[in-house]
């Protein structure tokens, strides 16, 4: 009898799909991207994929045994989590990271919340964000040949450099293992055609992201510019395979559309104004967290629903703001007031420390100076370039004990990979560089941060005129060797120094 009847509450609509079937279809749809990633990146990529999947399945089996829960490894959900995590990692990621990430995804993000169907954020994405925060240096996407100074396509795009869209679309450019947009589209459209994923989510993500980039990206709706953004940074993988997770996405169609637009807009904001170009994961995580709120206020139309007519009056409940929302708002307001008060009390101290740090930087690049005075002649030029990506912020005349001008100290800024690169540079009276010292450098650990090492900084003293960045060993007097694997940062530093040299040639030269 138990094999014939299935007692449950209404409604009794059923279909033939099961969790193992859906997970197997997702695995099948990810195979094209996996195969392309392994063929392009070699055996290390295969090792990352294998370790991530095996670790995820093993973690679920061990966790179930320890907690005395039914064995669920055969439903395929753990394998999907491991594969998604592996495809979102770089091909030269150390092999211990996919193991740590898979254990974190299954045990912390899934098992501790009750298992399949009860996690509140996507386990694979949560694991990737955990690895990015905890192992930033090892998670950096390194170029295929370490001897060539190059940036990932998204890093180059963020620095307003040209990228090869064809390589990004096919998956042959530097990036994550699952970077082939063509292969991801084949798998994603297969799932959509079978109605396994919801088109309201994946397409609204892409539309929201594209509209924001087009409106605020600075290039308008330039197809080449938009395609470059869509083909990089995990947008397609996130739209079709991450954001569409059943557990962490809304139930209603309108809710799914709002959810997708939220992710797309947040992804565009992080892409344009965030510190890193590859931040789409955080947009989806925020969307996951907002899902319960969306489901609370956007409710699916129930079965047998009918509009209220004149013959039947129903008392409407007054709108009430939920208590948790009120509590969180009050907590946020109090925290903001507290932070504002602390900042007001410490503002003068902070400004004094910043001034002392700035003066110390000038002293480091102009060691023979006894005092510094504002170079009044340069103020008009500094004001004119205030909104430029590469600009001179301040200019001082370095003076000796007798008050004679012996050189200049400049504060210059340029756009780097992880944000602004700001440095102090010293010049002699005849326009030769005495040294550079960074006051703001937020580049990738182990790569861009090498700009603050003597091997790179010691190339500048003694040079003048306009400098040129080159790959490999510098041979000319005006050439600077780029940092291997951090050409965006190297270019930012050279641009900043050239801005200072240009100000000297046009304004300060001759004792102004």
N, C-alpha and C positions, 0 to 999 in steps of 0.2 A: 504493500500500500504506500509506503514511504517513497518508493521509486516512481509512483504514478502521480501522486498529489503533491503540490507545493503550496502550503498554506502561507498567505501573506496578506497584508492590507492592500486595499485598492489604491491606485489603479493596477490592473493585472496585465498591462501590455508588456510583451516580452519580445526580444529578438534573439538571433542565434549567436551574437557576438559574445565572446568571453574575454577576460583579462589576458590570458595567454595568447589568444588570437590577435588581439590588438597590439600587444607588445612584440609579437613576432613580425607583424606587418611593419611596425616602426623600425625594428632591427633590419628588416629587408630594405626599407626605404633609405636607411643610412649606409647601406653597403656601397653604393656608387661613390659617395664622398670618402668612405674609408679606403676603398681600393685605390682611388686616385691619390689620396694623401700618402699611402704607403709607397705607391709607385714613384711618386715625385720625390719623397723625402727619405726613402730607404728603410733599412732594417731598424734603425733607432725608433722610427715612427711606429713600426710594427710592434716593437717591444713595449712602447708606451700604451698602445691600444690593448695588447694582450694583458699587461700587468693591471691596467685599470679595470678591465672587465672581470678578470679572475679575482682580483682583490674585492671588487664589489659583491660578486656572488659569494665568495668565501666569507666576507664580513656578515652578510645576511644569514648565512647558514650558522655561523658561530653565535651570532646574537640570538637567533631563534632557539638554539640549543641551550644557551645560558639562561634565557628567560622562559624556557619551557613553552615555547609557542609552536604552532604548526609550521612545518617546513614549507616555505614559500619561494624557494629559489627557482622552481620550475615554471613560475608564472612569467618569467622573463623581465620583470621590472628592474631587478638589480642589474642585469646585463645591459639594459637600455641606459640606466644611469651611468654605469661605467664607460660605455661607449661614447655617450654624449660628453662626458668629462674629458675623455681622451682626445676627441676631435676638437675640443676647445683649447687644447694645450699646444705649445710650440713643438716642432719636431726634434729640437735639441734640448728639451726639458730633461733634467736629471731623472733617472728612472725611479728614484724613491718618491718623487712627488705624486705621480698618479696613484701609488699605493696609499699614501697618506690622504690624498683627496678622496679616494673611493671609500676608505674606512670612515672618514668624516661624514661623507654624504649618506652612507647607509646607516651608520650607528647613531650619529648625532641628529642629522636632519630628517631621517625617516624612522628608524627604529624607536628612538626615544619619544617620538610623538604618536606611536601606536602602529606604525607600519604603513603599508600601501593604502592610500586613500585618506590618510590622516595628517600628512605633512603639510605645513602651511606655506612653505616656499619650495621651489624646485630644488631637489637635492643636488643635482649636477651643477647648477649655477651657484648654489650656496657654497659648494666645495671649491669651485673655481675662484670665487671671491675670497674665500678663506686662504687659498694658496697665494693669490695676488697680494693680500695684505701681509701674510706671514712670511712669504718667501719671495719678496719682490725682485731680488737680484736674480735668483734662479729661474723665475718665471718670465724674465725679459726675453722677447723674441729675438734671437740672434740670427745674423745673416748666414746664408749657406756656406760661404767661404769667409772665415774669420779674418783672413788677410786683407780683404777688401772692405774699405770703409763704406757702409751703406746703411740706410734706414729701411724699416718696413714700409710698405705702401701707405699705411695709415699715418705713420710718422711723417713721411714726406708730404702727404696731403695736408696735414695739420700745419706744416711749415710752408705751405703755399708753393710746393714744388710739383712738378709734373709726375704722373704715375702712369703705368702701363695697364690700362683697363682690361685688355685682352688676357694678360697674364693673371690678373686678379680673377677674372671670370672663369678661366680654365683651372685655376688652382696651382699654377706654376710659380707664382710670386712668393716672396718670403711672407710667412704668416703662420697661422695655426694649421694643424694637420688636416682638419676638415674645412679647408679654405676654398674648395672648388665650388663656385656659385652655380655652375652648370649642373654638377652632380647633386647639390643640395636642392636645386629647383626640381630636378627629375624626381627625387624622393619625396619632396614636400608636395608637389602637385599630384603625385600618386596617392598620398594619404588624403589629400583634399578631394580627389575624384571618387575615392571610396567612402567619403563622408566620415573618415576617422578623425580628422581635425576640422575645426570650424573656420570657414572662410571669413566670418566676421572678425575673427581675431587676427589672423595672419595678414590679411589684406589691409585692415585698418592700421596695423602696426606700420606697414610699408608706406601707406598713404600719409599717415601722420608724420612720420619721419621725413618723407620727401618734401611735404609742404613746408615744414619748419626750416629745413636746409635751404629750400628754394627762396623762402621769404627773408631769412636772416643770415644766410651763408655768405653774402657779399657778391655772389656770382649770378644772382637771379635764378631763373629756371633753365640754366645752361645744361643741356642733356649730358654732356661729357662730365661736367662737375657733379651732377646728381648721381650718375651711374658710378662714378668713382667712390662716392660715399656709400651707396647701396651695396657695392661689391666688397666692401671691407668692414672690419670691426665687428663681425659676427651678427650683422643685421639680418641677413637671410636665414641663417641657422636659428637665431633667436626667434624670428617671426614664425617659422614653420615648425620648429621642434621644441623650443623652450617655452614660449609664451602660451602655446596651445595645450599645455599639460592640463588634463581634466581636473585634477585635484586642486590646483592653484589658480584656476581661471573661473570667471563668473558663470552662472547657469543660464541666465536669460540672454536672448540675442542682443537686445539693446545694451545690457550690461557688458557683454563680450565686445561690442563695438566701442563702448566708452573705455573699457580696459585696454583694448588694442591701441586706440588713439592716445591714451595716457602714456603707454610704453613708448610709442613712436615719438611723441613730443619730448618726453624726458630723455630718450636716447639722442635726439637731435640737440637738445640743450647741453647735455654732457659732452657731445662730440664737438660743438662749437666753442663752448666756454669752459669746459672741464680741463683738468690738468693732463689728462691722457685721452688719446683718440679712441682707444679700445675700452669703452666704458658702458657698452650696451647691456652687459650683464646686470649692472646696478639698476638700470631702468626697469628690467623685468622683475628683479627682486622687489623693488618698490611697488610695481604693479601687483605682484603676488600678495603683498601685505595689504593692499587696498581692496582686494577681492571680497573679503567679508563685508566691508562697508558698502561696496557696490551691490552685493546680493541683498543687503538689508533694505535698501531703498529702491532697488529696481527688481521687482518680483515677477517671476514668470506667470503668465496668464493661466489660471487653473482650469482643469477640465470642467465642462458644464457651466462655464462662466457666462453670465448674462448681465447686461447693463441694468441699472436700477431704473425702473419705469415709474410712471405716475401712480400706478395701482399699488405700489409697494414702497413704503418709505423705510429706509434703514438709517438708524442713528449713526452718524459719522463720529469717530473718535477724534478729539482735538489733537493737533500736531504737538508732539512733545519731543524736545531734544533729549536723546538718550543720556543718562547720567554719566557713563564713561566718557562721552564726548565733552560734557561740561567739565568733568574732572581733569581730563587731559588738557583742555584749553586753559584752565586756571593754573595748572602746573607749569605749562609752557609760558604763560604770562608772568608768573612769579619768577621763573628761572631767567626770563629775559630782563626783568627789572633788577634782579640780583646781579646779573652779568653787567648790566649798564652801570649800576652803582660801583661795582668793583673797578670797571674801566675808568670811570670818572675819578676815582680816588688814586688810581695808579697811572693816569695819563701823563702827568708831568714827569714822573720817574721814568716811564717808558721812553718819552721823547728825549730825555737827557741821556739815557743809555744808547739810544739810536744815534744821537749826535756824536757821542764819544766813540761809538763803533765806526761811524763814518769818518771821523777825524783820524782814527787809528789806521783806517784803510788808506787815506791820503798820505799819511806819514810813511806807510809801508812802501808806496810807489814813488814818493818824493822824499827820501830819507835826509837829504841835505837842506830841506826847507825848515825854517824856524817858525813861519806863520803862513796862513792862507787868507787871502782876501778875494771877495767876489769879483769876477771878471765882468765888469759892467758892460763892456762892448759886446759880449756874447749873449746878453739876456734876450735881445730881440730875436736872434736866431733860435735860441732855445725855446722861446714861446711859440715860434712858428712851427716847430717840429714836435710839439707836445703830444699830438694825437697820433703820431707815427709809430709803427711797430718797432722801428729802430730809431732811437732818439738820444740826444744828450740831455740829461736832467739838470746838471749843475756844472758850472765851470769856475774854477778858482785859480788865481795867480799865486804861485808858490814863491815866497820871498825869503831872503836871507836875513841875518840879524840887522843889517844896515837898511833893510827895506827895499833892496833891489830885486827885480823879478828875475828869478833863475829858472823858471819853468812854469808848468801848468798841471793842475790836478783836475780830472774830469770824472763825472759820474754818468755812465752811459748804460742804456738798456736795449736789449734785442729779444725777439721771440724765440725761445728754445723749444725742445720737445716736451718738457714737463711744465712749461710756464715761462715766465720772464727770466732772462739771464741778465743780472745787473752787476756791473763791475766798476771799480775805480781804476783809472789809468793815469800814469804820470808821463809828462812830456818835458824834454829839455827846452831851453829857449829857442833852439834851432829845429824843433819838431821831431826829435828822436824819442822813441818810447823808452822810459826808464823801468817800467814794470806794470803788471796788472794784478789786481786783488779783487776777488769776488765778494760782493755783499749780499747777493741773492742768487742761489743756484739750487734748483729743485729737479735736477735731471735724474735719469735712471741710475740706480745704484750699480756700481761696477762697470758702467759704460759711460754715460754722459757725465757722471761725477768725476771721471778721470780728467776733466778739464781743469780741475783745481790741483792737479798734481804737477810737480816741477817739469816732468817730461814734456808737457804741453805748454805750460805758462812760460818756461824759459826760452821759448822760441821768439818771443816778442821783443824783449829789450834790445835796443840798438837799431831797430827798424823804423822806417819812416815812409811817407808817401802813402800809396794805396796797396794793401796786402791782398794776396790771392791764396785761397785754400786749395790744396792739392792732395790727392790720394797717394799714399806711398811716401817716399823720402823727399823732402824739399831740397831743391837744387839751386834755385834762384834766391837773390837777396830779399825779394819781396814775397817769398812763398812761405806758407805755414802748412805743416803736415797735419792732416785731419786725424782725429782719434778713431782707431779701428772700431767699426760697429756703431759709431755715434757721430755721423756726418752732420746731422741736424744741429746738435749741440755745438760742434766745431764751427759750423757755418754761422751760428748765432753769435759766437764770441768774435769771430773775424768781422762780422757786420758791425758789431758794437764798436770795436776798435777803429774800424774804418770811418765810422760816424764821428768819432773823436778827432781822428786825423784830418778829416774834411773840415771840421769846425776850426781847427788850427790854421789850415791853409787859407780859408776864406775870411776868417775874422781875427784870430789871435796872432797870426804871424806878424812880426815886426814890433812886438812889445805892446800890442793892444790889451 
